[in-house]
Amino acid sequence: MGIRRYSMVSPTFWLARSSTGSAIRAEGHRATLAALYLITNPHTNMLGLYDLPMTLLCHETGFTEEEARQALAKLETAGFAEYSVAEETVWIPGMAHFQVGPALSRGDKKRASLERELSLYERSVFYERFLARYGEPYGLKAAETVGEDRMARAQKLDRMLQGSAS
C-alpha cells in the first residue's frame, strides 16, 4: 500500500477531558511521541492495524529498542495501542473510529477498501478483535465468516479491554 494522503488527528488528543490522552501524557514524553508516531507515520492505515517492524519504529523515532518497547508498553497500559512482537504488528483500537467514522452507511465506498486492507491481517492476533469492534457498524463481510462463538469471545474481550482503558 502507498502512503496515505491524509489522516485525522483529533485536537482532543491534547485535552484533559480525553481520558486516553491524559493517560498517555501521564506516561511521559516518549509515550506521547510514540502515540503520535503510531497514528501519523507513513506506514499506518485507516484501520489502525498495520505492520511495524521494531527496527523501523526505532529508526523513524530515534528511540532505542528498549525505549520503543517501554513506550509501547505504556501505550498498551493507557489503552491506546497494542503491539505484537511476534507479528511486528500494531493495532490502535480507536483509530478506525477517527479515520473512518463510528459506522458506515449501506452504500459507503470505504467498505471495499476496509475489507481489502483487513484481509491482509486475517492471521493477526488482532483480526477477530477488530471485527468484534467494527464488523457490525461497518457492515464488513468478514464479520459474517467468523464463527459465532469466536466472535462472541472476541467481543467480550474487546469490551473488557475498553472498560479497563476508561
URURMO-V303473 format. One line per field, one symbol per residue. phi: phi as a letter, one per 40 degrees, with the letter a starting at -180 (. if undefined). burial: 1 if it has 16 or more other ideal C-beta (glycine too) atoms within 10 Angstrom, else 0. A space follows every 50 residues. Layout:
BEGIN
phi: ???
burial: ???
END
This chain:
BEGIN
phi: .ccccaabbcccdcccccccdcccccchcccccccccccbccbcaccgba caddccdcccbgccccccccccccccdcgcabbccccfbbbbdccddccb hcabcdccccdcccccccccbdccccdccccccbdcccgccdccccddcc cccccccccccccccc
burial: 00000000000010000001101110100111111011101011111111 01000011001010001111110110011111100000111111111111 00010000001001000100100101111111111001110110010000 1001100100000010
END
